[in-house]
Amino acid sequence: MSMTTQHTTMLEKFDVTDVDLELIREAGTHLLPQMEAFVLDWYDWLRQHEEFQTFFGNAAELLAHVQRHQVRHWSTFFQGEIDDAYVAARRHVGAVHGRIDLPNVIYLAGMFMSDRMLRERLAGVRPRPERLAEMSAAIEKMIFLDTYLVLDQIHITQREAAERAAEENALLEARSEALLEQATPVTPIWEGILLLPLIGVLDSSRTQEIMTKTLSMIAQSRTKVFMLDISGVRTVDTAVANQLVKITQATKLMGCEAIVSGISPEIAFTMVELGVGIGQIRTTATLRDAFEIALSLVGDAEHLRQGAAPGR
């Protein structure tokens, strides 16, 4: 659909005819000389509402700039020419309002007051215009049209911002998952043995990732022993400690023996204080001790003593 057709369809929906546009231009001959005074009166009205302080505060230069823009805005309104430039100007206003998150209630109230103030000024013109009622009705139609254009663009701008935010969040989540993947290196170190060395801070999100990745690797590699080394972990809380216990229990359900190594005195004390039950979990103070147990469980302890790899 071409822009010309879009304009025609839009005007038809709001019942804005060529006669109405002519009436707008006629009203402009009476109102354009009053535009600066009208804009000042409108901002006097806005000062009564909290949004004035929110968006202008004491920024006198910003206020003056916006008032000058407002005068130009209404000047084009009373030219009565609906073209690409006219529509683009209204959509620009909507885009700005959408970016600054201007509440719809104050915008709609402002347009209502603009309509009332303009028609009151027109009614005060002397001598009284012959087509006063018709001009007043045409102004009302055009203000409805302007309001639609701005609100529609506000919706578009806010929707696009929400879509961008969703894309950015998805990207951040993907990066987080990639970092978790890198920070959870479940590695086969011997035939039938997996090692997961943990470093840094553990939280519920990371322990869930550990659970998922570990069980997946056990299923893929038919692992017999899973070694979880936490010598690089500084602290654990109750939720994380219980989650680690659940990981070892889950590996047993898959026919894989779990060994937790590197439990520091501080973590051991914390787990006792928190009342975390480790049940039948094998634990060792060092990774080497855990490795020796793992080799004995897979039947390769003799290879370790001889310094040979299994099956070679």
DAFEN-V523713 format. One record per residue. RES is the residue in one small letter. D_LAST is the distance of its C-alpha to the last C-alpha in whole Angstrom. Layout:
BEGIN
res,d_last
RES,D_LAST
RES,D_LAST
END
This chain:
BEGIN
res,d_last
m,74
s,76
m,77
t,81
t,80
q,78
h,81
t,84
t,82
m,81
l,85
e,86
k,84
f,86
d,89
v,90
t,92
d,94
v,97
d,94
l,93
e,97
l,98
i,95
r,96
e,100
a,98
g,97
t,100
h,101
l,98
l,96
p,99
q,98
m,94
e,93
a,96
f,94
v,90
l,92
d,93
w,90
y,88
d,90
w,90
l,86
r,86
q,87
h,84
e,81
e,79
f,81
q,80
t,76
f,76
f,79
g,80
n,82
a,80
a,84
e,82
l,80
l,83
a,85
h,82
v,82
q,85
r,86
h,83
q,85
v,88
r,87
h,85
w,88
s,90
t,88
f,88
f,92
q,92
g,91
e,88
i,85
d,83
d,79
a,80
y,82
v,79
a,76
a,78
r,78
r,75
h,74
v,76
g,74
a,71
v,72
h,73
g,69
r,67
i,70
d,69
l,73
p,74
n,76
v,79
i,80
y,80
l,81
a,84
g,84
m,85
f,88
m,89
s,89
d,91
r,94
m,94
l,95
r,97
e,99
r,100
l,100
a,103
g,105
v,105
r,109
p,111
r,109
p,107
e,108
r,104
l,103
a,102
e,100
m,98
s,97
a,96
a,94
i,93
e,91
k,89
m,88
i,87
f,85
l,83
d,82
t,81
y,79
l,77
v,76
l,75
d,73
q,71
i,71
h,69
i,67
t,66
q,65
r,63
e,61
a,60
a,59
e,57
r,56
a,55
a,53
e,51
e,50
n,49
a,47
l,45
l,45
e,43
a,41
r,40
s,40
e,37
a,35
l,36
l,35
e,32
q,31
a,32
t,29
p,26
v,24
t,20
p,17
i,15
w,12
e,11
g,15
i,16
l,19
l,21
l,25
p,26
l,30
i,33
g,36
v,39
l,38
d,41
s,41
s,40
r,37
t,36
q,37
e,34
i,32
m,32
t,32
k,29
t,27
l,28
s,27
m,24
i,23
a,25
q,23
s,19
r,20
t,19
k,19
v,20
f,22
m,23
l,26
d,27
i,31
s,31
g,33
v,35
r,39
t,40
v,40
d,43
t,44
a,43
v,40
a,39
n,40
q,38
l,35
v,35
k,36
i,32
t,30
q,33
a,32
t,28
k,29
l,31
m,28
g,26
c,24
e,24
a,26
i,26
v,28
s,28
g,30
i,33
s,36
p,39
e,41
i,39
a,39
f,43
t,43
m,41
v,43
e,47
l,46
g,45
v,42
g,41
i,37
g,37
q,34
i,31
r,29
t,30
t,28
a,30
t,27
l,24
r,22
d,23
a,23
f,19
e,19
i,21
a,18
l,15
s,17
l,19
v,15
g,14
d,12
a,14
e,13
h,10
l,12
r,14
q,12
g,11
a,7
a,6
p,6
g,4
r,0
END
